[in-house]
Amino acid sequence: MNGNIDLQDTEYLQSSPMAAELAFTPSRQTRRIYDILAPLYPVSTLLFHSRAHKEAIAVSGIRNGMRVLEVAIGSGEMFHKLVQANPDGHTVGVDLSPNMAARTQSGSRRAFPDTAAHCQAADARYLPFADGSFDALVCCYLLELLSENDVEDTVSEFQRVLRVGGPLTLILIGQNKSMFNSAYRVCTKVAPAFWGRQVERHIPRVLRARGFNVERDHKVRQIFYPSRVLVARNAEQS
Ligand SMILES: C[S@@+](CC[C@H](N)C(=O)[O-])C[C@H]1O[C@@H](n2cnc3c(N)ncnc32)[C@H](O)[C@@H]1O
């Protein structure tokens, strides 16, 4: 593996009508939107993400005592589940939005005062951790918000901070419902920095090109909202 992704792997973005726009989606705008929405975001998670979160925890291979990182914690619903599953380990969370990170930090302090859980604001593309710092990494509904290059940089960062053999659990917005896909394309047009665009079908290829082995692949549906849960193992150090 030489770390390069061939053209085939990024074709999806080049062929998408949103490609040019999303290649330049400014993270600053994404951060601002999620900062503003931090107090309301739990409602959306409850309605659309909670079933996939539950499934992801069940298949993630996370055991008590691990060093676990969650990237893009949002308002912390998955982070709380991770802390609960890992009371004697160390659970760390990051989010681009300082308000999301602060909210999740204070919520987990209140709920789990005696556990080692820590959240901070950080960008997934430049994770502030040493190589191989974590036994497991979880990331839900983030890759949709990143440009083509940022998806590559982020997956590469995941690989760098995850120990060899460690599981990476991803949740992506499903692309298996055509009506949902059409509605999502409208959302992308209206507010690309908030909704991003669907990338689910192509992420397994991106993972394989980076040296991850995809071991679990589950589809979950909550109301009309489809999700895909992937567990991939980091086969080599970046
Ligand atoms: C769609 S929400 C998902 C939140 C949560 N993971 C969940 O499952 O409900 C996306 C989150 O990603 C964060 N985010 C966006 N770009 C990011 C980046 N470059 N690095 C870290 N977090 C980012 C946003 O601030 C937001 O909290």
The ligand as a Tripos MOL2 file, in Angstrom:
@<TRIPOS>MOLECULE
LIG
   27    29     1     0     0
SMALL
NO_CHARGES

@<TRIPOS>ATOM
      1 C1        -24.0090   15.1430   11.2880 C.3       1 LIG1
      2 S1        -23.2430   15.5720   12.8050 S.3       1 LIG1
      3 C2        -23.0560   13.9630   13.5440 C.3       1 LIG1
      4 C3        -22.8930   14.0310   15.0430 C.3       1 LIG1
      5 C4        -22.7580   12.6860   15.7420 C.3       1 LIG1
      6 N1        -21.5680   11.9880   15.3040 N.3       1 LIG1
      7 C5        -23.9810   11.8030   15.5540 C.2       1 LIG1
      8 O1        -23.7950   10.6070   15.2510 O.co2     1 LIG1
      9 O2        -25.1030   12.2560   15.7410 O.co2     1 LIG1
     10 C6        -21.6280   15.9460   12.2260 C.3       1 LIG1
     11 C7        -20.6750   16.4570   13.2970 C.3       1 LIG1
     12 O3        -19.3780   16.5240   12.6820 O.3       1 LIG1
     13 C8        -18.7150   17.6830   13.1460 C.3       1 LIG1
     14 N2        -17.6620   18.0010   12.1640 N.ar      1 LIG1
     15 C9        -17.8000   18.5370   10.9370 C.ar      1 LIG1
     16 N3        -16.6110   18.6700   10.3400 N.ar      1 LIG1
     17 C10       -15.6830   18.1840   11.2060 C.ar      1 LIG1
     18 C11       -14.2700   18.0540   11.1730 C.ar      1 LIG1
     19 N4        -13.5540   18.4320   10.1130 N.pl3     1 LIG1
     20 N5        -13.6480   17.5310   12.2640 N.ar      1 LIG1
     21 C12       -14.3610   17.1480   13.3600 C.ar      1 LIG1
     22 N6        -15.7020   17.2470   13.4370 N.ar      1 LIG1
     23 C13       -16.3570   17.7600   12.3790 C.ar      1 LIG1
     24 C14       -19.8240   18.7180   13.2570 C.3       1 LIG1
     25 O4        -19.4610   19.7860   14.0950 O.3       1 LIG1
     26 C15       -20.9700   17.8680   13.8100 C.3       1 LIG1
     27 O5        -20.9870   17.8700   15.2060 O.3       1 LIG1
@<TRIPOS>BOND
     1     1     2 1
     2     2     3 1
     3     2    10 1
     4     3     4 1
     5     4     5 1
     6     5     6 1
     7     5     7 1
     8     7     8 2
     9     7     9 1
    10    10    11 1
    11    11    12 1
    12    11    26 1
    13    12    13 1
    14    13    14 1
    15    13    24 1
    16    14    15 ar
    17    14    23 ar
    18    15    16 ar
    19    16    17 ar
    20    17    18 ar
    21    17    23 ar
    22    18    19 1
    23    18    20 ar
    24    20    21 ar
    25    21    22 ar
    26    22    23 ar
    27    24    25 1
    28    24    26 1
    29    26    27 1
@<TRIPOS>SUBSTRUCTURE
     1 LIG1         1 GROUP 0 **** ****
